Amino acid sequence: MNATEHIWRLVDVVAPWWAGEAEVARTYFNSPKRTVQTDMLWLSRQCFKEYWGSGVSQYDRRGVFLGQLKSLIEIAPQIDLTIDRKEIQDILEGLQAEFSHYVLFAEAYDAIRPTGVAKMNPQNLTSWPEEDQLTALRYQHQDEHGAVGMRACKFTEGGYCTLFTEGMALKGRGGVDDKIAEACAAVYDDEFGHMLAGVAGITDEGMSEADWLLMEKLAVEQMKKRIHMRNGEFGNPLSAERIAAIGRGEITPVQFDWARAGIPAPSHATA
């Protein structure tokens, strides 16, 4: 198979998991058990991901925002020696985007918090078990499989923006839902193009057949952890039985936007 055919196959095996992640958010947003308190919980957890999350670059294991700031200080003397200036520029642009995402979700949190509840503060944010398990797996893949492990992390990062897509669908409901929709729309605009560029960029990696098979395996392993991460973030709106069914493929896969990714669509793709 050529690189494009491998991407077709990779998307095919991951798309059901993307759909599963979307179902988590959609189920939560439509749940009769949803309250201001549960909204504050998931918003605080999303703020944690935007501020303290692991990210996927070689510089951010101490946190996608603060960790990269510290790393930039350390590597600054190597600019234009061992590190290209444009690489630093890309990092800075990414930092601005990530912090703006934190601001958007923090503003949504502060807009709904009851009187007497403290404002959002990144120092008070904490992780949750499923997030820690996903992070540990991603680091393991990077450590054990090098460039292929990193590429798998970049491919699965963001879950095809399904959280933001589902959040955007809340627009028009009024109240907190409109605030969430506004935040998700802004983040989606930043993330979707970057995500598709990352997918398209795989064709330039020059991977072997064995690398492609390994990447497929790693991507599926990460997506299995991602759905549990997202489910935990929202207080487990999906049952273990439903997640198991998704793992068996009992779900309609997400339709990948091949045209926007700049990749020829497979013959079985639907518009």
VOSE-634418 format. One line per 2 residues: for each residue x, y, z of N, C-alpha, C. Coordinates in Angstrom, 1 decimal, decimal comma, m for minus. Layout:
# VOSE-634418
X:Y:Z:X:Y:Z:X:Y:Z | ...
END
This chain:
# VOSE-634418
0,8:m1,2:0,0:0,0:0,0:0,0:0,9:1,2:0,0 | 0,4:2,3:m0,7:1,1:3,6:m0,6:0,6:4,4:0,7
1,2:5,5:0,9:1,0:6,3:2,1:m0,5:6,7:2,2 | m1,1:7,1:1,1:m2,5:7,5:1,1:m3,4:6,3:1,5
m3,1:5,2:1,0:m3,9:4,0:1,3:m3,8:3,6:2,8 | m2,6:3,8:3,3:m2,4:3,6:4,7:m3,2:4,6:5,6
m3,3:5,8:5,2:m4,1:6,8:5,9:m5,5:6,4:5,9 | m6,0:6,0:4,7:m7,4:5,5:4,6:m7,7:4,5:5,6
m6,8:3,5:5,7:m7,0:2,4:6,7:m6,9:2,9:8,1 | m5,9:3,8:8,4:m5,8:4,3:9,7:m7,1:5,1:10,2
m7,6:5,9:9,3:m8,8:6,6:9,6:m10,0:5,6:9,8 | m10,1:4,6:9,0:m11,1:3,6:9,2:m11,1:3,0:10,5
m10,0:2,6:11,1:m9,9:2,0:12,3:m10,1:2,9:13,5 | m9,8:4,2:13,3:m10,0:5,2:14,4:m11,3:5,9:14,4
m11,9:6,0:13,2:m13,2:6,8:13,1:m14,3:6,3:14,1 | m14,5:5,0:14,3:m15,5:4,6:15,3:m15,2:5,2:16,7
m13,9:5,2:17,1:m13,6:5,8:18,4:m13,8:7,3:18,4 | m13,6:8,0:17,3:m13,9:9,4:17,3:m15,4:9,6:17,5
m16,2:8,7:16,9:m17,6:8,8:17,1:m18,0:8,5:18,5 | m17,3:7,6:19,1:m17,6:7,3:20,5:m17,3:8,4:21,4
m16,2:9,1:21,2:m15,9:10,3:22,0:m17,0:11,4:21,8 | m17,5:11,5:20,6:m18,5:12,5:20,3:m19,8:12,1:21,1
m20,1:10,8:21,1:m21,3:10,3:21,9:m21,2:10,6:23,3 | m20,0:10,5:23,9:m19,8:10,8:25,3:m20,3:12,3:25,6
m19,8:13,2:24,8:m20,2:14,6:25,0:m21,6:14,9:24,8 | m22,1:14,3:23,7:m23,5:14,5:23,3:m24,5:13,9:24,3
m24,1:12,7:24,9:m25,0:12,1:25,9:m25,0:13,0:27,1 | m23,8:13,5:27,5:m23,8:14,4:28,7:m24,6:15,6:28,5
m24,4:16,3:27,4:m25,1:17,6:27,1:m26,6:17,4:27,1 | m27,1:16,2:26,8:m28,6:16,0:26,7:m29,1:15,2:27,9
m28,2:15,0:28,9:m28,6:14,2:30,1:m29,5:15,0:31,0 | m30,6:14,4:31,5:m31,4:15,0:32,5:m30,7:15,2:33,9
m29,6:14,5:34,1:m28,9:14,6:35,3:m27,8:15,7:35,3 | m27,8:16,4:34,2:m26,8:17,5:34,1:m27,2:18,7:35,0
m26,2:19,3:35,7:m26,5:20,4:36,6:m25,4:21,4:36,4 | m25,5:22,5:37,1:m24,5:23,6:37,1:m23,2:22,9:37,7
m23,4:22,1:38,7:m22,2:21,5:39,4:m21,5:20,5:38,4 | m22,2:19,8:37,6:m21,6:18,9:36,7:m20,9:19,6:35,6
m21,5:20,7:35,2:m20,9:21,6:34,2:m19,6:22,2:34,7 | m19,6:22,6:35,9:m18,4:23,2:36,5:m17,3:22,1:36,6
m17,7:20,9:36,8:m16,7:19,8:36,9:m16,0:19,6:35,6 | m16,8:19,4:34,5:m16,2:19,1:33,2:m15,4:20,3:32,7
m15,9:21,5:32,9:m15,2:22,7:32,5:m13,9:22,9:33,2 | m13,9:22,6:34,5:m12,6:22,7:35,2:m11,6:21,6:34,7
m12,1:20,4:34,3:m11,3:19,4:33,8:m10,7:19,8:32,4 | m11,6:20,4:31,6:m11,1:20,9:30,3:m10,1:22,0:30,5
m10,3:22,8:31,5:m9,3:23,8:31,8:m7,9:23,2:32,2 | m8,0:22,1:32,9:m6,8:21,4:33,3:m6,1:20,9:32,0
m6,8:20,3:31,1:m6,2:19,8:29,9:m5,6:20,9:29,1 | m6,2:22,1:29,0:m5,7:23,2:28,2:m4,5:23,8:28,9
m4,4:23,8:30,2:m3,3:24,5:30,9:m2,2:23,5:31,3 | m2,6:22,3:31,9:m1,6:21,4:32,4:m1,4:20,1:31,6
m2,3:20,0:30,6:m2,3:18,7:29,8:m0,9:18,4:29,2 | m0,8:17,1:28,8:0,6:16,7:28,4:1,0:17,2:27,0
0,0:17,4:26,1:0,4:17,8:24,7:1,2:16,7:24,0 | 1,7:17,0:22,9:2,4:16,0:22,1:3,8:16,4:21,6
4,3:17,5:22,0:5,6:17,9:21,4:6,7:17,4:22,3 | 7,9:17,6:21,8:9,1:17,1:22,5:9,4:18,0:23,7
8,8:19,1:23,8:9,1:20,1:24,8:8,2:20,2:26,0 | 7,1:19,5:26,0:6,0:19,9:26,9:5,6:18,8:27,9
6,4:17,9:28,4:6,0:16,9:29,3:5,8:17,5:30,7 | 6,1:18,7:30,9:5,8:19,4:32,2:4,5:20,2:32,1
3,8:20,0:31,0:2,6:20,8:30,8:2,5:21,5:29,5 | 1,4:21,4:28,8:1,3:21,9:27,5:1,5:23,4:27,4
1,3:24,1:28,5:1,5:25,6:28,6:2,7:25,9:29,4 | 2,6:25,7:30,7:3,7:26,2:31,6:5,0:25,4:31,3
4,8:24,1:31,0:6,0:23,3:30,7:6,8:23,8:29,5 | 6,0:24,2:28,5:6,7:24,7:27,3:7,4:26,0:27,5
6,7:26,9:28,4:7,4:28,1:28,7:8,7:27,9:29,4 | 8,8:26,9:30,3:10,0:26,6:31,0:11,0:26,1:30,0
10,6:25,2:29,1:11,5:24,6:28,2:12,0:25,6:27,2 | 11,2:26,6:26,8:11,7:27,6:25,9:12,9:28,4:26,5
12,8:28,7:27,8:13,8:29,4:28,5:15,1:28,6:28,4 | 15,0:27,3:28,6:16,2:26,4:28,6:16,8:26,3:27,3
16,0:26,2:26,2:16,5:26,0:24,9:16,8:27,3:24,1 | 16,5:28,4:24,7:16,6:29,7:23,9:18,1:29,9:23,5
19,1:29,5:24,3:20,5:29,8:23,8:20,8:29,0:22,5 | 20,0:28,0:22,2:20,3:27,1:21,0:19,6:27,6:19,8
18,8:28,7:19,8:18,1:29,2:18,7:19,1:29,5:17,6 | 18,9:29,0:16,4:19,7:29,2:15,2:21,1:28,5:15,3
21,3:27,7:16,3:22,4:26,8:16,4:22,0:25,4:16,2 | 21,3:24,8:17,2:20,8:23,5:17,1:19,3:23,4:16,9
18,6:24,6:17,1:17,1:24,7:16,9:16,8:25,8:15,9 | 16,0:25,5:15,0:15,6:26,4:13,9:14,7:27,5:14,5
14,9:28,7:14,1:14,1:29,9:14,6:12,6:29,6:14,4 | 12,3:29,0:13,2:10,9:28,8:12,9:10,2:27,8:13,8
11,0:26,9:14,3:10,5:25,9:15,2:10,0:26,6:16,5 | 10,8:27,6:16,9:10,5:28,4:18,1:9,2:29,2:17,8
9,2:29,8:16,7:8,0:30,6:16,3:6,7:29,7:16,3 | 6,8:28,5:15,8:5,7:27,6:15,9:5,2:27,3:17,3
6,2:27,1:18,2:5,9:26,8:19,6:5,2:28,0:20,2 | 5,7:29,2:20,0:5,1:30,4:20,5:3,7:30,6:20,0
3,4:30,3:18,8:2,1:30,4:18,2:1,2:29,4:18,9 | 1,7:28,2:19,1:0,9:27,2:19,8:0,6:27,5:21,2
1,6:28,1:21,9:1,3:28,5:23,3:0,2:29,6:23,4 | 0,2:30,5:22,4:m0,8:31,5:22,4:m2,2:30,9:22,2
m2,3:30,0:21,3:m3,5:29,3:21,1:m4,0:28,5:22,3 | m3,1:27,7:22,9:m3,4:26,9:24,0:m3,9:27,8:25,2
m3,2:28,9:25,5:m3,7:29,7:26,6:m5,0:30,3:26,3 | m5,2:30,7:25,0:m6,5:31,3:24,7:m7,7:30,3:24,9
m7,3:29,0:24,7:m8,3:28,0:24,9:m8,7:27,8:26,4 | m7,6:27,9:27,2:m7,8:27,9:28,7:m8,7:29,1:29,1
m8,4:30,2:28,5:m9,2:31,4:28,9:m10,7:31,2:28,5 | m11,0:30,7:27,3:m12,3:30,5:26,9:m13,1:29,6:27,9
m12,5:28,5:28,2:m13,3:27,6:29,1:m13,3:28,1:30,6 | m12,3:28,8:31,0:m12,3:29,4:32,3:m13,4:30,5:32,4
m13,5:31,3:31,3:m14,6:32,3:31,3:m16,0:31,7:31,4 | m16,1:30,5:30,7:m17,4:29,8:30,7:m17,7:29,3:32,2
m16,6:28,8:32,8:m16,8:28,3:34,2:m17,1:29,5:35,1 | m16,4:30,6:35,0:m16,7:31,7:35,9:m18,1:32,3:35,6
m18,6:32,2:34,4:m19,9:32,7:34,1:m21,0:32,0:34,8 | m20,8:30,7:35,1:m21,9:29,9:35,7:m21,7:29,6:37,2
m20,5:29,9:37,7:m20,2:29,5:39,1:m21,2:30,3:40,1 | m21,7:29,6:41,1:m22,6:30,3:42,0:m21,9:31,3:42,8
m22,6:32,2:43,4:m22,0:33,2:44,3:m21,3:32,5:45,5 | m20,1:32,9:45,8:m19,4:32,3:46,9:m18,4:31,3:46,4
m18,5:30,8:45,2:m17,5:29,8:44,7:m16,4:30,6:44,0 | m15,2:30,1:44,3:m14,0:30,8:43,9:m13,9:30,8:42,3
m13,3:31,8:41,8:m13,0:31,9:40,4:m12,0:30,8:39,9 | m12,1:30,5:38,6:m11,1:29,6:38,1:m9,7:30,0:38,4
m8,9:29,0:38,8:m7,5:29,3:39,1:m6,7:28,0:38,7 | m5,8:28,1:37,7:m5,1:26,9:37,2:m4,3:26,2:38,3
m3,9:26,9:39,4:m3,2:26,3:40,4:m4,1:25,3:41,3 | m5,4:25,5:41,2:m6,3:24,6:41,9:m6,8:23,4:41,1
m6,4:23,4:39,8:m6,9:22,3:38,9:m6,3:21,0:39,2 | m7,0:19,9:39,1:m6,5:18,6:39,3:m6,9:17,7:38,1
m6,1:16,7:38,0:m6,4:15,7:36,9:m7,4:14,7:37,4 | m7,7:13,6:36,7:m8,6:12,6:37,0:m7,9:11,3:36,5
m8,3:10,1:37,1:m7,6:8,9:36,8:m7,5:8,5:35,3 | m8,6:8,7:34,6:m8,5:8,3:33,2:m7,6:9,2:32,3
m7,5:10,5:32,7:m6,6:11,4:32,1:m5,2:11,0:32,3 | m4,9:10,6:33,6:m3,5:10,1:33,9:m3,1:8,9:33,2
m4,1:8,0:33,0:m3,8:6,7:32,3:m3,5:7,0:30,8 | m4,3:7,9:30,2:m4,0:8,2:28,8:m2,6:8,9:28,7
m2,3:9,8:29,6:m1,0:10,5:29,5:0,1:9,5:29,6 | 0,0:8,6:30,6:1,0:7,5:30,8:1,2:6,7:29,5
0,1:6,3:28,9:0,2:5,5:27,7:0,9:6,3:26,5 | 0,5:7,5:26,4:1,1:8,3:25,3:2,7:8,5:25,5
3,1:8,7:26,8:4,5:8,8:27,1:5,2:7,5:26,8 | 4,5:6,4:27,2:5,1:5,1:27,0:5,3:4,8:25,5
4,3:5,2:24,7:4,4:5,0:23,2:5,6:5,9:22,6 | 5,7:7,1:23,1:6,8:7,9:22,7:8,2:7,4:23,1
8,3:6,9:24,3:9,5:6,4:24,8:9,9:5,0:24,1 | 8,9:4,2:23,9:9,2:2,9:23,3:9,3:2,8:21,8
8,6:3,8:21,1:8,5:3,7:19,7:9,0:4,9:19,0 | 9,6:5,9:19,7:10,2:7,0:19,0:9,3:7,8:18,2
9,8:8,0:16,9:9,0:8,9:16,0:7,7:8,4:15,7 | 7,5:7,1:15,6:6,2:6,5:15,3:5,3:6,7:16,4
5,8:6,6:17,7:4,9:6,8:18,8:4,5:8,2:18,9 | 5,4:9,2:18,6:5,0:10,6:18,6:4,0:10,9:17,5
4,2:10,3:16,3:3,2:10,5:15,3:1,8:10,0:15,6 | 1,8:8,8:16,3:0,5:8,3:16,7:m0,2:9,2:17,7
0,6:9,8:18,6:0,1:10,8:19,6:m0,5:12,0:18,9 | 0,2:12,5:17,9:m0,3:13,7:17,1:m1,6:13,3:16,3
m1,6:12,1:15,8:m2,8:11,7:15,0:m4,0:11,6:15,9 | m3,9:11,1:17,1:m5,1:10,9:18,0:m5,4:12,2:18,8
m4,5:13,1:18,9:m4,7:14,3:19,7:m5,9:15,0:19,3 | m6,8:15,4:20,3:m8,0:16,1:20,1:m9,2:15,3:19,7
m9,0:14,0:19,4:m10,1:13,2:19,1:m11,0:13,7:17,9 | m10,3:14,2:16,9:m11,0:14,8:15,7:m11,9:15,9:16,1
m11,6:16,6:17,2:m12,3:17,8:17,6:m13,8:17,5:17,9 | m14,1:16,3:18,3:m15,5:15,9:18,5:m16,1:16,6:19,7
m15,3:16,8:20,8:m15,9:17,6:21,9:m16,4:18,9:21,4 | m15,5:19,6:20,7:m15,8:21,0:20,2:m17,0:21,0:19,2
m17,1:20,0:18,4:m18,2:19,9:17,5:m19,5:19,7:18,2 | m19,5:18,8:19,2:m20,7:18,6:20,0:m21,1:19,9:20,8
m20,0:20,6:21,4:m20,3:21,8:22,1:m20,9:22,9:21,2 | m20,4:23,0:20,0:m20,9:24,0:19,1:m22,4:23,8:18,8
m22,8:22,5:18,8:m24,2:22,2:18,5:m25,2:22,7:19,6 | m24,6:23,2:20,7:m25,5:23,7:21,8:m26,0:25,1:21,5
m25,4:25,7:20,5:m25,7:27,1:20,1:m27,2:27,3:19,9 | m27,8:28,3:20,5:m29,2:28,6:20,4:m30,1:28,0:21,5
m29,5:27,3:22,4:m30,2:26,8:23,5:m30,4:27,8:24,6 | m29,5:28,8:24,6:m29,5:29,9:25,6:m28,7:29,5:26,8
m28,5:30,5:27,7:m27,9:30,4:28,9:m26,5:29,8:28,8 | m26,1:28,9:29,7:m24,8:28,3:29,7:m24,4:27,6:28,4
m25,4:27,0:27,8:m25,1:26,3:26,6:m24,6:27,2:25,5 | m25,1:28,4:25,4:m24,6:29,3:24,4:m23,1:29,7:24,8
m22,8:29,8:26,0:m21,5:30,2:26,4:m20,5:29,0:26,1 | m21,0:27,8:26,3:m20,1:26,6:26,0:m20,0:26,6:24,5
m21,0:26,8:23,7:m21,0:26,8:22,3:m20,0:27,8:21,7 | m20,0:29,0:22,3:m19,1:30,0:21,9:m17,6:29,6:22,1
m17,3:29,1:23,3:m16,0:28,6:23,6:m15,6:27,5:22,7 | m16,4:26,5:22,5:m16,1:25,4:21,6:m15,9:25,8:20,2
m16,7:26,8:19,7:m16,5:27,2:18,3:m15,1:27,9:18,1 | m14,7:28,7:19,1:m13,4:29,4:19,0:m12,3:28,4:19,0
m12,4:27,4:19,9:m11,3:26,4:19,9:m11,3:25,5:18,7 | m12,5:25,2:18,2:m12,6:24,4:17,0:m11,9:25,0:15,8
m12,1:26,3:15,7:m11,5:27,0:14,5:m10,0:26,9:14,6 | m9,4:26,9:15,8:m8,0:26,8:16,0:m7,5:25,4:15,7
m8,2:24,4:16,2:m7,7:23,1:16,3:m8,0:22,2:15,0 | m9,1:22,5:14,3:m9,4:21,6:13,3:m8,4:21,6:12,1
m8,0:22,8:11,7:m7,1:22,9:10,6:m5,7:22,3:11,0 | m5,3:22,5:12,3:m4,0:22,0:12,7:m4,1:20,4:12,8
m5,2:19,9:13,2:m5,4:18,5:13,3:m5,3:17,8:11,9 | m6,0:18,5:10,9:m6,0:17,9:9,5:m4,6:18,0:8,9
m3,9:19,1:9,2:m2,6:19,2:8,7:m1,7:18,1:9,3 | m1,9:17,8:10,5:m1,1:16,7:11,1:m1,4:15,4:10,4
m2,6:15,2:10,1:m3,0:13,9:9,4:m2,4:13,9:8,0 | m2,5:15,0:7,3:m1,9:15,0:6,0:m0,4:14,9:6,0
0,2:15,4:7,0:1,7:15,4:7,1:2,2:14,0:7,3 | 1,4:13,0:7,6:1,9:11,7:7,8:2,5:11,2:6,4
1,9:11,6:5,3:2,4:11,1:4,0:3,8:11,5:3,8 | 4,3:12,5:4,5:5,7:13,0:4,3:6,7:12,3:5,2
6,2:11,3:6,0:7,1:10,8:7,0:8,0:9,6:6,5 | 7,7:9,1:5,3:8,5:8,0:4,8:8,5:6,8:5,6
7,4:6,4:6,1:7,3:5,3:7,0:7,3:3,9:6,3 | 7,8:2,9:6,9:7,8:1,6:6,3:6,5:0,9:6,6
6,3:m0,3:5,9:5,0:m1,0:6,2:4,9:m1,4:7,6 | 6,0:m1,8:8,2:6,0:m2,1:9,7:5,6:m0,9:10,5
6,2:0,3:10,1:5,8:1,5:10,9:4,3:1,8:10,8 | 3,7:1,6:9,6:2,3:1,9:9,5:1,5:0,9:10,3
1,8:m0,3:10,4:1,1:m1,3:11,2:1,3:m1,0:12,7 | 2,5:m0,6:13,1:2,7:m0,2:14,4:1,9:1,1:14,8
1,8:2,0:13,9:1,1:3,3:14,2:m0,4:3,0:14,3 | m0,9:2,1:13,5:m2,3:1,7:13,6:m2,6:1,1:15,0
m1,7:0,2:15,4:m1,9:m0,4:16,7:m1,8:0,6:17,8 | m0,9:1,5:17,8:m0,7:2,5:18,8:m1,9:3,5:18,9
m2,4:3,9:17,7:m3,5:4,8:17,6:m4,7:4,2:18,2 | m5,0:2,9:17,9:m6,2:2,3:18,5:m6,0:2,2:20,0
m4,9:1,8:20,5:m4,6:1,8:21,9:m4,9:3,1:22,6 | m4,4:4,2:22,0:m4,6:5,5:22,5:m6,1:5,9:22,5
m6,8:5,6:21,4:m8,2:6,0:21,3:m9,1:5,2:22,3 | m8,7:4,0:22,6:m9,4:3,3:23,7:m9,3:4,0:25,0
m8,1:4,5:25,3:m7,9:5,3:26,5:m8,6:6,6:26,4 | m8,6:7,2:25,2:m9,2:8,5:25,1:m10,7:8,5:25,4
m11,4:7,5:25,0:m12,9:7,5:25,3:m13,1:7,4:26,8 | m12,3:6,6:27,5:m12,4:6,6:28,9:m12,0:7,9:29,6
m11,0:8,5:29,0:m10,6:9,9:29,5:m11,8:10,8:29,4 | m12,4:10,9:28,2:m13,5:11,8:28,0:m14,7:11,4:28,8
m15,0:10,2:28,9:m16,1:9,7:29,7:m15,9:10,1:31,2 | m14,7:10,0:31,7:m14,4:10,4:33,1:m14,5:11,9:33,2
m14,1:12,6:32,2:m14,2:14,1:32,3:m15,6:14,5:32,5 | m16,6:13,9:31,9:m18,0:14,3:32,0:m18,7:13,5:33,0
m18,1:12,8:33,9:m18,8:12,1:35,0:m19,4:10,8:34,5 | m18,8:10,1:33,5:m19,2:8,8:33,0:m20,7:8,7:32,6
m21,0:9,6:31,6:m22,4:9,5:31,0:m22,6:8,2:30,2 | m21,6:7,5:29,7:m21,7:6,3:29,0:m21,4:5,1:29,9
m22,2:4,1:29,9:m21,9:2,9:30,7:m20,7:2,1:30,1 | m20,2:1,2:31,0:m19,1:0,4:30,5:m19,6:m0,5:29,4
m20,9:m0,9:29,4:m21,4:m1,8:28,4:m21,5:m1,1:27,1 | m21,8:0,2:27,1:m21,9:1,0:25,9:m20,5:1,2:25,3
m19,5:1,5:26,1:m18,2:1,7:25,6:m17,6:0,4:25,0 | m18,0:m0,8:25,6:m17,6:m2,1:25,1:m18,2:m2,3:23,7
m19,5:m1,9:23,5:m20,1:m2,0:22,3:m19,5:m1,1:21,2 | m19,1:0,1:21,6:m18,4:1,0:20,7:m17,1:0,3:20,2
m16,4:m0,4:21,2:m15,2:m1,1:20,9:m15,4:m2,2:19,9 | m16,6:m2,7:19,9:m16,9:m3,8:18,9:m17,4:m3,2:17,5
m17,4:m1,9:17,4:m17,8:m1,3:16,2:m19,3:m1,0:16,1 | m20,0:m1,1:17,2:m21,4:m0,9:17,1:m21,8:0,6:17,2
m21,3:1,3:16,2:m21,5:2,8:16,2:m21,2:3,2:14,7 | m21,9:4,3:14,3:m21,6:4,9:13,0:m20,3:5,7:13,1
m19,3:5,4:12,3:m18,1:6,1:12,4:m18,2:7,6:12,0 | m17,3:8,4:12,5:m17,2:9,8:12,0:m16,9:9,9:10,6
m17,5:10,8:9,8:m17,1:10,9:8,4:m16,0:11,9:8,3 | m14,9:11,4:7,9:m13,6:12,2:7,8:m13,7:13,2:6,6
m13,2:14,4:6,8:m13,3:15,5:5,8:m12,0:15,4:5,0 | m12,0:14,5:4,0:m10,8:14,3:3,1:m10,5:15,5:2,3
m11,5:16,2:1,8:m11,2:17,4:1,0:m10,5:18,4:1,8 | m10,9:18,7:3,0:m10,3:19,7:3,8:m8,9:19,3:4,2
m8,6:18,0:4,3:m7,3:17,5:4,7:m6,4:17,5:3,5 | m6,9:17,7:2,3:m6,1:17,7:1,1:m5,6:16,3:0,7
m6,4:15,3:1,0:m6,1:13,9:0,7:m7,2:13,3:m0,1 | m6,8:12,6:m1,2:m7,9:12,0:m2,0:m8,7:11,0:m1,2
m10,0:11,1:m1,3:m10,9:10,2:m0,6:m10,9:8,8:m1,1 | m11,1:7,8:m0,2:m11,2:6,4:m0,6:m12,5:6,2:m1,3
m12,6:5,2:m2,1:m13,8:5,0:m2,9:m15,1:4,7:m2,0 | m14,8:4,2:m0,8:m16,0:3,9:0,1:m16,4:5,1:0,9
m15,7:6,2:0,8:m16,1:7,4:1,6:m17,4:7,9:1,1 | m18,2:8,5:2,0:m19,5:9,1:1,6:m19,4:10,6:1,9
m20,1:11,4:1,2:m20,1:12,9:1,3:m20,7:13,3:2,6
END
